Amino acid sequence: MKKPTSWAPPGQEAPLSSDNEYELVFARIEAVCERAAEKVLHELEAAGSLCDELIAAPMRTWSELVRESRFLTISVANRLLLSAARERTTNPSKAAALAAVTFDLCNRLPGDSAAAGLVAEVRLGALCQLAAARLDLGDRVAAHEALRCAARHLGGSVFDCERAHYALTLGRLRAMQGRIDEALALLDRAATLFAVLGQQEEQGAALTEKGCLLLDAAETQAAELELKRAMQLLGRSTSSRAHLLLQKASHGVIVCRAELRGPELAAELLRRWANKPGSRPNGRPPKK
């Protein structure tokens, strides 16, 4: 009869005595990995239909639906977060509701999950999307509260993506509050982080906000430089959001050129844009 192997601390285990024992261990490891992979694939396949089911249901029922165990996966949370980001362009109210339910779902996921890091990332993303959607709706109080909550969760985060979204949204809020220096610093920080991450559309969004803010502050040359950089980045994307941002940046550049090159061009541009909504991104006509 084989003697039982004595326990040893990790890293000090006795070597296995035969190739057969190694094969048995590797077989068990492979079986565990296969089961884990099957579970992940099943969750991913189910996430799409579950998200479609939730979005098709009345919005007032969403918070109850995500309490059901079948929704309690990180895959569903991630899909809902992506849906919230897409909806912000056309339906910020729906985007806010999706972000809120994503945050709620993340808080219900097991804290000791193997995907705890991803849960934290999605939770932060949901708060940033919620704050951004609230800003789009003009609700500064709710946006500020969402960002305060995000800041509490951000303390130990190592996710540059969520830090960048946080800086972008807080920068927009500070601009609306008239805290221009803080807003410019935050938007610059967001643009830098997005550049490192290779997220050109988000970098373009941050530069567009910064350029328009500089234009409002009568820093016309600096504004033109940032808006041109934004246009280069946004022109590489085909999304509807990028198209809207590109329009905003390009109109801002035209205002800059009008201000820098004289009132005649400004007057001509104003006549040309008279009936075009959103043609003056910062709400301020060129200087006379």
Summary of the structure (lengths in Angstrom):
residues: 288
radius of gyration: 25.1
end to end distance: 98.7
largest distance: 100.6
contacts: 877
relative contact order: 0.06
helix: 75%
strand: 0%
